[in-house]
Amino acid sequence: MIVVDTIPGTHPTIQVCGSAFFCTFNLDTLISSAIAIVLTFGIGFGVAYRLGHGKPKKLQMVLELLLGYIRNLTRELVSIDGTDFVVPIAATIFIFVLFANWLDAFPLVAPVEPAAADINLTLAMALSVIVIVQWYSIHVLGFRGYLRRFTKPFELPLLARVAFTPLNIIEEVAKPLSLALRLFGNIFGGLVMVYLLTLAYTAFAGSSLLQTAISPLWILLLVFWKLFDVFVIGTIQAFIFMLLTIIYFGMAREGLEEEHHGAPAHSNELRRETT
């Protein structure tokens, strides 16, 4: 673990196709997310390889427990027939965000920083999730049912439902913003806290004697905060991002029973797949 010596929020950039906005990339975010992606794929393919070669290891058992929990959660919040599609997405998101957050526990050297401390990454992830959710909603409900979903609550008269349409649209637009800002704010806040602890140490320890006296206490405080921030807050935020993703998939099916006159959701979708 290292002390932050630069102001949080500053990112070294690289230009790949000129000086345009879309040609500028944050170098630290690219490196950190690439490390998290490699670890995610490495764990996944490594466990998949071990399934047919040798005895199960502890890591495989942990991943099986995680997948079982996500599968049960998806069955409760989405549907039984939606698990095959939603579970891989939710599990991949959780593992990637977890590794991206846990990177900050290691003695990183610039320009490697926690990937989620960049709003560009969290917003890109949130937009990707919402786009997939919209596609899933159209696939399950059909285009007519998808548009009808924006007129909820369905039990109200037609005119009242039309009045709720702008609010439902605003709610849908706010989903990626809240998803991105929640993850970014918590991870970026951890970096700011370490930066403030560093400023406090240099500001209040004016003499070398005082610095020597309080150095052990400051180091202990910094280590405690980093461990709490990385392994507790980082894990919770990865879980929340995954949980909200599953909830959004469940919300994407709203109106399915009403659209098919109260028929069971899974039977209607199976019927649509076979016709």
C-alpha positions as CSV (number, residue, x, y, z in Angstrom):
1,M,0.0,0.0,0.0
2,I,1.3,3.4,-0.9
3,V,0.5,7.0,0.0
4,V,-1.3,9.1,-2.5
5,D,1.2,11.8,-3.6
6,T,-1.0,13.3,-6.4
7,I,-4.4,14.9,-6.2
8,P,-7.1,12.3,-6.7
9,G,-9.0,12.7,-10.0
10,T,-6.0,13.5,-12.1
11,H,-5.3,10.9,-14.9
12,P,-2.4,10.6,-17.3
13,T,-3.9,10.5,-20.8
14,I,-2.8,9.1,-24.2
15,Q,-4.0,10.2,-27.7
16,V,-4.7,7.3,-30.1
17,C,-6.3,9.1,-33.1
18,G,-5.6,12.8,-32.7
19,S,-6.7,15.4,-30.2
20,A,-10.4,14.8,-30.4
21,F,-12.4,14.0,-27.2
22,F,-13.1,10.5,-28.2
23,C,-9.5,9.9,-29.0
24,T,-8.3,10.6,-25.5
25,F,-8.0,7.8,-23.0
26,N,-7.0,7.7,-19.4
27,L,-3.9,5.6,-19.2
28,D,-4.2,4.5,-15.6
29,T,-7.8,3.3,-16.1
30,L,-6.8,1.3,-19.2
31,I,-4.0,-0.4,-17.3
32,S,-6.0,-1.1,-14.2
33,S,-9.1,-2.4,-16.0
34,A,-6.8,-4.6,-18.2
35,I,-5.3,-6.1,-15.1
36,A,-8.8,-6.8,-13.7
37,I,-10.0,-8.3,-17.0
38,V,-7.0,-10.6,-17.2
39,L,-7.6,-11.7,-13.6
40,T,-11.3,-12.3,-14.2
41,F,-10.7,-14.4,-17.4
42,G,-7.8,-16.2,-15.7
43,I,-9.9,-17.2,-12.7
44,G,-12.8,-18.2,-15.0
45,F,-10.8,-20.3,-17.5
46,G,-8.6,-21.7,-14.7
47,V,-11.6,-23.0,-12.8
48,A,-13.3,-24.3,-16.0
49,Y,-10.1,-26.2,-16.8
50,R,-10.0,-27.7,-13.3
51,L,-13.5,-29.0,-13.7
52,G,-12.3,-31.8,-16.0
53,H,-8.8,-32.2,-14.6
54,G,-8.2,-33.3,-11.0
55,K,-9.9,-32.6,-7.8
56,P,-11.9,-29.4,-7.0
57,K,-9.8,-26.7,-5.3
58,K,-10.9,-24.2,-2.7
59,L,-11.2,-21.4,-5.3
60,Q,-13.5,-23.6,-7.4
61,M,-15.7,-24.2,-4.3
62,V,-15.8,-20.5,-3.6
63,L,-16.9,-19.7,-7.1
64,E,-19.5,-22.5,-7.1
65,L,-20.9,-21.0,-3.9
66,L,-20.9,-17.6,-5.5
67,L,-22.6,-18.8,-8.6
68,G,-25.2,-20.7,-6.6
69,Y,-26.0,-17.6,-4.6
70,I,-26.3,-15.4,-7.7
71,R,-28.5,-18.1,-9.4
72,N,-30.9,-18.2,-6.5
73,L,-30.9,-14.4,-6.3
74,T,-31.7,-14.2,-10.0
75,R,-34.6,-16.7,-9.7
76,E,-36.1,-14.6,-7.0
77,L,-35.7,-11.2,-8.6
78,V,-35.9,-12.0,-12.3
79,S,-37.4,-15.5,-13.1
80,I,-36.4,-19.1,-13.3
81,D,-36.1,-19.0,-17.1
82,G,-33.9,-15.9,-17.0
83,T,-31.1,-17.4,-15.0
84,D,-29.1,-18.7,-18.0
85,F,-28.9,-15.2,-19.5
86,V,-28.5,-13.1,-16.4
87,V,-26.3,-15.2,-14.1
88,P,-23.1,-15.0,-16.3
89,I,-23.5,-11.3,-16.7
90,A,-24.0,-10.6,-13.0
91,A,-21.2,-13.0,-12.0
92,T,-18.7,-11.5,-14.4
93,I,-19.6,-7.9,-13.3
94,F,-19.1,-8.9,-9.6
95,I,-15.7,-10.5,-10.2
96,F,-14.4,-7.8,-12.4
97,V,-15.5,-4.9,-10.1
98,L,-14.1,-6.9,-7.1
99,F,-10.7,-7.3,-8.7
100,A,-10.7,-3.7,-9.9
101,N,-11.4,-2.5,-6.3
102,W,-9.0,-4.9,-4.6
103,L,-6.1,-3.7,-6.8
104,D,-5.7,-0.8,-4.4
105,A,-4.6,-3.1,-1.6
106,F,-1.3,-3.8,-3.4
107,P,1.7,-1.5,-3.6
108,L,0.7,0.0,-6.9
109,V,3.1,2.2,-8.9
110,A,1.8,5.1,-11.0
111,P,0.0,5.1,-13.4
112,V,-1.9,2.1,-11.9
113,E,-4.8,3.3,-9.9
114,P,-8.2,1.7,-8.9
115,A,-10.1,1.5,-12.1
116,A,-13.5,2.4,-10.6
117,A,-12.1,5.8,-9.3
118,D,-12.5,7.0,-12.9
119,I,-16.1,8.1,-13.7
120,N,-15.5,7.1,-17.4
121,L,-15.2,3.5,-16.5
122,T,-18.1,3.2,-14.2
123,L,-20.3,5.2,-16.6
124,A,-19.3,2.9,-19.5
125,M,-20.1,-0.2,-17.4
126,A,-23.5,1.3,-16.3
127,L,-24.4,2.2,-19.9
128,S,-23.5,-1.3,-21.1
129,V,-25.7,-2.9,-18.4
130,I,-28.6,-0.6,-19.2
131,V,-28.3,-1.3,-23.0
132,I,-28.4,-5.0,-22.4
133,V,-31.3,-4.6,-20.0
134,Q,-33.3,-2.7,-22.7
135,W,-32.5,-5.4,-25.3
136,Y,-33.6,-8.1,-22.8
137,S,-36.9,-6.2,-22.1
138,I,-37.7,-6.0,-25.8
139,H,-36.8,-9.7,-26.2
140,V,-39.1,-10.8,-23.4
141,L,-42.0,-8.3,-23.8
142,G,-41.9,-7.6,-27.5
143,F,-41.6,-4.0,-28.7
144,R,-45.3,-3.2,-27.9
145,G,-44.9,-4.6,-24.4
146,Y,-41.6,-2.7,-24.0
147,L,-43.3,0.6,-24.7
148,R,-46.2,-0.3,-22.5
149,R,-43.8,-0.8,-19.6
150,F,-43.2,3.0,-19.5
151,T,-46.9,3.5,-18.7
152,K,-46.9,1.8,-15.3
153,P,-48.5,1.4,-12.8
154,F,-50.7,-0.8,-15.0
155,E,-53.7,-0.8,-12.6
156,L,-54.4,2.9,-13.1
157,P,-56.7,4.2,-15.8
158,L,-55.2,4.9,-19.2
159,L,-55.1,8.7,-18.8
160,A,-53.3,8.4,-15.5
161,R,-50.8,6.0,-16.9
162,V,-50.0,8.4,-19.7
163,A,-49.3,11.1,-17.1
164,F,-46.8,8.7,-15.5
165,T,-44.9,8.1,-18.7
166,P,-42.5,11.0,-18.4
167,L,-41.6,9.9,-14.8
168,N,-41.0,6.4,-16.0
169,I,-38.7,7.6,-18.7
170,I,-36.8,9.8,-16.3
171,E,-36.4,6.8,-14.0
172,E,-35.0,4.7,-16.8
173,V,-32.5,7.5,-17.7
174,A,-31.4,7.9,-14.1
175,K,-30.6,4.2,-13.7
176,P,-27.1,4.3,-15.4
177,L,-26.3,7.6,-13.7
178,S,-27.1,6.3,-10.2
179,L,-25.3,3.0,-11.0
180,A,-22.2,4.7,-12.2
181,L,-22.0,7.5,-9.6
182,R,-22.6,5.1,-6.6
183,L,-19.5,3.0,-7.5
184,F,-17.4,5.9,-8.5
185,G,-18.2,8.0,-5.5
186,N,-17.3,5.2,-3.0
187,I,-14.0,4.2,-4.6
188,F,-13.0,7.8,-5.4
189,G,-13.9,8.8,-1.8
190,G,-11.4,6.2,-0.5
191,L,-8.6,7.8,-2.5
192,V,-9.6,11.2,-1.2
193,M,-9.5,9.9,2.4
194,V,-6.0,8.6,2.0
195,Y,-4.9,11.9,0.4
196,L,-6.4,13.9,3.3
197,L,-4.6,11.6,5.8
198,T,-1.4,12.4,4.0
199,L,-2.0,16.1,4.1
200,A,-2.9,16.0,7.8
201,Y,0.3,14.1,8.6
202,T,2.5,16.6,6.8
203,A,0.6,19.7,8.1
204,F,0.4,18.9,11.8
205,A,3.8,17.2,12.1
206,G,6.0,20.2,11.7
207,S,9.1,19.1,13.5
208,S,11.1,16.0,12.8
209,L,10.7,14.9,16.4
210,L,6.9,15.1,16.3
211,Q,6.9,13.2,13.0
212,T,9.0,10.4,14.5
213,A,6.6,10.2,17.4
214,I,3.3,10.1,15.5
215,S,4.6,8.1,12.5
216,P,3.6,4.6,13.9
217,L,0.1,5.9,14.8
218,W,-0.3,7.5,11.4
219,I,0.9,4.3,9.5
220,L,-1.5,2.2,11.7
221,L,-4.4,4.5,10.9
222,L,-3.6,4.5,7.2
223,V,-3.3,0.7,7.0
224,F,-6.5,0.2,8.9
225,W,-8.4,2.6,6.6
226,K,-6.9,1.1,3.4
227,L,-7.9,-2.4,4.5
228,F,-11.4,-1.3,5.4
229,D,-11.8,0.7,2.2
230,V,-10.5,-1.9,-0.1
231,F,-11.8,-5.2,1.3
232,V,-15.0,-4.0,3.0
233,I,-16.3,-1.1,1.0
234,G,-14.8,-2.4,-2.3
235,T,-16.5,-5.8,-1.8
236,I,-19.8,-4.2,-0.8
237,Q,-19.8,-1.9,-3.9
238,A,-19.1,-4.8,-6.2
239,F,-22.0,-6.7,-4.6
240,I,-24.3,-3.7,-4.9
241,F,-23.4,-3.2,-8.6
242,M,-24.2,-6.8,-9.3
243,L,-27.4,-6.7,-7.2
244,L,-28.7,-3.6,-9.0
245,T,-27.9,-5.2,-12.3
246,I,-30.1,-8.2,-11.4
247,I,-32.9,-6.0,-10.1
248,Y,-32.8,-4.0,-13.4
249,F,-33.2,-7.2,-15.3
250,G,-36.2,-8.1,-13.1
251,M,-37.7,-4.6,-13.7
252,A,-37.3,-5.2,-17.5
253,R,-39.9,-7.9,-17.3
254,E,-42.6,-5.7,-15.7
255,G,-45.9,-6.1,-17.4
256,L,-45.2,-9.5,-18.7
257,E,-48.1,-11.2,-16.9
258,E,-50.5,-8.3,-17.8
259,E,-49.3,-8.4,-21.4
260,H,-50.3,-12.1,-21.7
261,H,-53.5,-11.8,-19.6
262,G,-52.1,-13.3,-16.4
263,A,-50.4,-16.4,-18.0
264,P,-47.2,-17.6,-16.2
265,A,-44.1,-15.6,-17.2
266,H,-42.0,-18.6,-18.0
267,S,-44.6,-20.4,-20.1
268,N,-45.2,-17.3,-22.3
269,E,-41.6,-16.8,-23.0
270,L,-41.1,-20.5,-23.8
271,R,-44.1,-20.2,-26.2
272,R,-42.5,-17.2,-27.9
273,E,-39.2,-19.0,-28.4
274,T,-40.9,-22.0,-30.1
275,T,-43.1,-20.0,-32.5
